[in-house]
Amino acid sequence: MSLGPQYRKLFAATTISNLGDGVGVVAYPWLASAITRSPLLIALVAVAQRLPWLFFTLPAGVITDRHDRRTLMVGANAVRAVLTFAVAAAVLARQGTIPAPDEVEQVVGTEWLLYVAVIVATLLLGVCEVLYDNSAQTFMPAIVEKPELERANGRMYSAELVANQFIGPPLASVLLLVGFALPLFFDAATFAVSAALVFATVVTPRPPAAGAEIVERRPWRNEAAEGFRWLWRHDVIRTLAISLGVLNLLGAMSTGLIVLFAQEVLTTSVTEFALLSTAGAIGGVVGGWTASAVSKRLGSGGTLALTLWGGAATSALTGFTSSWLIAALLTSIYIYTAIMWNVITVSFRQSVIPDRLLGRVNSVYRFFGWGAIPIGGLLGGLLVAALDGPFSREVALRAPWIIAGVAQLVLAALVGRKLTTARLEAARAASGEGNVRAVTPAPR
């Protein structure tokens, strides 16, 4: 059954935007490694990108519930297009001071002016990302019926991964052969096209549910606090939010320095690094397309358990390998589990959280989940910097992966009993949606 023309427009907008992001997955880390070889400074680029999830997430939730979500998405991507174009122009202007992409390991100093420009732009891009992503997740239920949310989200995540990790990284390696600025100009263009497609999406307002309250606008702190209280009182969503925060913190410890791990431990070229980034798309596509089917067979709780244990094992094993091909295989499995987690948990939130609170509760959820990423990135950079000296550089770069894997095993053991199929289905039923959803089996 078709998900409708408006979903297809959003699908296209998201896919195109993620194609540009996939180019950035290779271009930005490689650019950072050309500007500086300091693990802490490189980690700070990732920290700057995710820092807005700490300081802007809660205001963004209030903004999302107060204003038209489509307009917010268009504006956020339009600003991202302008900012990315400005970074590309700055890189182009200073390209003579930056080494060629295949000579980055020869750099010994730091191009401070360009580094600061990248940090500032990355921070502002992160603010736009917070607003866009929070609006997009709350926008989906307006164009897709609730029984179809898992299928719609699964298809969307698969397309995002194909664009972000399968097509984007190899394309970036080709564009980098010309210079650092070209992939950034391409990224800016994708944001502009995505904004136009979202603008073209038409949403038919749905009548309020019977008995729905008309809530007057209050100070934003009061509205944000209402979203926080709702999440904290919901045992399942609170557990999911805290679990996601721990998972993202541990993941950021390692992935924030993946460019150095790939260059110095796996000894990849720019093309091999692109292929390593691409590998995750294979597992992600499979995860996106099969999450609903796996959920029906294992139950949503069993599927979440699979993602926790599988992600822990692949993270730890990555820290022990010296082959980029094995690392690529492990990355594929890791992303497979991550996407299944996303499909199940996002669809669950969209079906349980009341629409009037969806933006605020989602923002609080992401405050826990995504706000932990810059903390993890900073911890990873500090860990490698601290170990690089008492131990070899190679041991220092391996350590975040191994520590993250062990910690994820502990998390899986702790929360497994709380994230069962029975508890998730009971929460759906309590929200009034249990009688219309058929995406997971009955509690068993």
N, C-alpha and C positions, 0 to 999 in steps of 0.2 A: 504494500500500500504506500502511495506517495505521501511524503511529509509536507507537500504543499509548495507553491512558488515562493512564498516569503522565506521559508526555511532555506530554499535553494539559493536565494540571494545572500542570506546570512552565511550559508555554507561557503559560497564563492568568496565573499569578503574575508572570511576567516582564513580560508585556504591561501588566498593571495597574500594576505598580511603575514601568514606564517612562512610563506616562501621567502619573503624578505628577511624574516627572523632567522630562517635556516641559513641564509647567506651570512647573516651577522654572527651566527654560532661559530663560524670559522674566522670571519674577517676581524671581529673585535678582539678576540683573544690573541690572534696572530699580530694584530696591530699593537696591542698592549705589550706583547713580548718583544716587539721591535723597538718600543720606546724605552723599556726597562727590563732588566733580568731579575729584579727583586721579587721574591715570592710574596712578600707582604704588600708591595705596591700593586702587583697584579691581582692579588686577592681583594684589594680595596676597590678595584673596578667593579668586581662582582658585588661587593658590599654596597657600593653606591647605587647599583641598579635595583637592589632589593630593599634598601633602607626605607623608601617610601611606604613599604608594607608595614613598617613599625609606626611611623608618625602620621601617615595620611590615610590609612585604611579605615579608621572609624569615621572621620569626617566624610570620606567617600561614600560610606554606606548611607549616611543621612542624605547626602546630595543625590544618591541614586533613588532613594524613596521619595524625594521631594520633587524631582524634575523628570522630564521625559527621557527615558533611557536611550532611545534611538538617537536623540539630539546629543546626548552626552558621548555616545560612542563615536558619532561623526566628528564632534569637536576634538575628542582625544586623539583620534587618528590623524586628523588634519594638523594638529600641533606636532605630533610625532613626525609627520612628513617634513614639516618646516625645520624642526630641530635636527633631524638626520641629514637633511640637505646641508644645513649649516656646518655640521661636523665634517661631512664629505668635502665641502669647499675648503675648510681649514686644513684638512689633511692634504688636499691637492696643492694648496698654497705652500706647504712645508714639505712636500714630497721629496725635494732634493736633500733634506737633512735626515730622511728615514732610509735605512738600508732596504735593499730588495727583499721581497718576501722569503726567498730561499736563503737569505744571509742573516736571518735574525739572531742566530746564536753567536754572531761575532760582536754583538753590541755589548759595550761595557759601561756606558753612561746612561743618563736619563734625560730625555727631551722634556724638560719640565713644563714649558709653556703649553705644548700639545697635550701632555699628560693631564694638566689641570683642566684644559678645555674638554677632554674626553670625560673626566670625572664629573664636571658640572653638567655636561649634556646628558650623561648617563643617568644622573640623579633626576633631572627633569623628565627624561624619557620614562623613568620608573614611576614618577607621579602620574603621567598620562596612562601608563600601563595599569596602574591600580584602578583608576577611574574606568577605563575601557573594560577591563576584565570583570570587574564587579557588576558593571552595567550589563555586559553580555550574558553573564550567568543568570541574572534576574530577568533578562529580556527573553530568553528561550521559552519559558512557560507561556509567554504571550503569543507565540506563533506555532507552538506544538502542543497537542493535547497531552495531559499527564500520563495516560497509559503508554504513550510513545516516547517518553523522555529518555529512557535508557537506550532505545534504538537510535534516536536523534543524536544524543550525546556520543554514543559509540561511533557513529558514522563521522561525526564532527572531529572527534579525537583522532580517528584513523587518517582523515584528510590532513589534519594539522601535522601529523607525524610524517606523512609522505612528503608534504611540502617542506616541513621544518628540518627533517633529518635525512630524507632519501634524495630529494632533488636539490634543496638549498645548499648543503655543504659541498657536493661536487661542483655545482655551479659557482660557488664562491672560489674554489681552488682555480677554476678557469679564469674568473674575473681578476683574481689576485695576480695572475701572470702579467696583467697589464699594469697593475699598481694597486695600492691600498685604497684609493679613493673610489674606484669604479664600483665595487660591491656596496659601498655606502650610498652612492647615488641610486643604485638599483633598489636598495632597502627603502629609501625615501619615496621612490615611485610607487612601491607596493602599498605603503601606508596611504598615499593619496588615492589610489584606485579603490582600496578597501573602504575608505571613507565615503567615496561616491556610491559604492554598492549598498552600504548600510543606509545611506540617505534615500536610496531608491526602494528600500523595504517598507511596505505598508502594513500597519497593524490595525486591525479592527478592534476598537475598545470592547472589552467584555463587561457585561453588567455585573455589579457587585453581588457577592453571594448573599442569599437570604439572611437577614439578621445582622449583616455586617455593620460595624460601627463607622460613623463618620468622625475621624479624629482630627482635631484642630492642630495646626502647626505650633510646636513648642520650641524652646531653645534647643539648639542642636545637641548640646551635652545631655539633655534629658532624653532626647530621642535615641541617641547612641547608647545611653545607659539602658533603655528599654530593650534594645537588641541584645546587649550583653547579658541582661538578666534572663531573657528568654533562652538564650543558648546555654547559660550556666545551669539552669534548672532542668534542661533536657539531657538526661543521663547519657543517651547514646550519642547525640551530636557533640556534647562536651567531650566525651571519650575520643570521638573521631578527630575533633579539633586539636586536642592535646597530642594525640598520636601523630597526626600530620605534622605538627610543629616539631616533634622530636625527629621524625623521619627526614624532614627538610633540613633541619639543623645538621644532622649527621651526613646527609647527602651533600650539602654545601661545603662541608669540611674538605671533601675530596674533589668534587667537581669544580670548585672554584679555582683549583690549581691544575686542572686537567691538561692545560696546554704545556705546562712544564713537565708534568708526569709523562705526557706523550712524547715530548721532544727528548727528554733526558733519560727516562727509564725504558720506554718502548722504542726510542730512537726513530720516530716517524718523520717523514717528509711532510710538506704541506698537503700533498695529495693523499698520503696515508692517513693524516689527521682528519681530512675531510671524510675519508671512507670510514674511519673509526666513529666519527660523529653520525654518519649515515646508518651505521649498523643498527642503532637503536630503532630506526624506523621500521625495520622488518618485524621486530617483536611488538612494536607499538601498533602497527596496522593489525596484526593478528589479535592483539589484546583488545583493540577498539571494536573489531568486528565480531569477536567471540565472547566478549564480556557478558552479554545478556544470556547467551546459551550456557556458558559456564555457570552463571548465577542460577539458572534454572536447574542445572544438574547438581551443583554442590550447595546451593543456597547462598544468599548474599553473605552470610557470616563465614561460611566455608571458603568462599572466594576471597574475602578479605584476609583470612588466615593464610591462604596460599600466597598472597602478595607479600605479606609480612615475612614469612619464612624464606620465600624465594629471593626477595630483595636483599635480605641479610646475607644469605649464602653467596650471592653473586658479588656483592660489594667486597666481602672479605677475600674471596678468591682473586678478584681483580688486583688487590694489593700484593699478591704473591707472583703474578705472572710477569714475564718479560717479553711476551709476544703480543704485538698489537692485534694479530688475528684472533688469538684467544680472548684478549680484552674486548674485541669487537663482538665476539659471540656472547660473552658475559654481559656486555652492555645491552645486547638485544634481549636477553632474558630479563635483565633488570627493568628495562623500559616496558616490556610485556606486563610485568607485575604492577608497575606504577600506573600504567594506563587502565588496567582493570580496576585498581583502587579508585582512580579518578571517576570512571564511568559509574561505578556502584555508588560512591559517596556523593557525587554531585547530583545524580538522579534522585537519591534518597533525600537530600536536602531540599531539592526543588519540589518534591511531593509532600513533604512534611511541614515545612516552614510556611506560615500564612503569608499571602502575597504582600500585604501592607507592611510586613516586617522583613520581607525577603532580602532587600538590599542591605538593611542594617545587620541582620543576623549573619548574612554571608560575609559582610565586612569584618565582623568580630571573628568569625571562623577563620578568615584569611589573615586576620591579625595574628592569631595563634599559629596558623599553618605557614604562612609566607613571611610573617615578621621574623620568624626564626632563621630564615635563610641568610640575611646579612650577618647575624651573630655567628652562624656556622661558618660562613666564608671567612670572617675575621679570625675565628678560632683556628681554622685550617691554616691560614697564613702564619699566625703566631706559632702554631705547633711546628710547622716545617722550619720556620726561622730559628726556633729554639733547639730543634734536633740537629739542624745543619751546623755541625761543629763538633759537638760531643760524639755524633755518629756521622756516617757518610751521607752525602747528598742524596744518594739513592734510597737509603733507609729512611731518611726524613720525608721523601716524597711518597714512599709506600705507606708510611705509618697512618695517615688519615683514612685510607681505604680500609685497612685492617681494623683499626679502632672502631670505625663506623659500622662495619659488619658485625663485630662482636656486640656492640651496643644495641643494634637492631634485633639481634637474637634475644637479648634480655627483654626488649620492648614487646616482641611477639609473645613471649611467655607470660608477660604481665597482663596484656590487654585481651588476649585470646578469649578468655571466659566472658568478657563483657560485650564482645562484638559477634554475637551468635545470630543465626538466622531467626530464631524465635524472638529475640529481643528487637531486631530490626523490623520484623513483620508486625509485632505488637505496637511499635511506635507508629508505623504506617496506619494501622487500624485505629489507633487513638486519635490520629489527625483527621479521621473521617475519609481517608483515601483507600483504606484497606479493602473496601468492597468493590472498588473499580479497577484496581491494579492486578495484573496477572503476569508480572515480569519475573517473579521468583516463586518457588513452591511454598506451600504452607509449612509452618514450623514443624520440625521433626526432631 
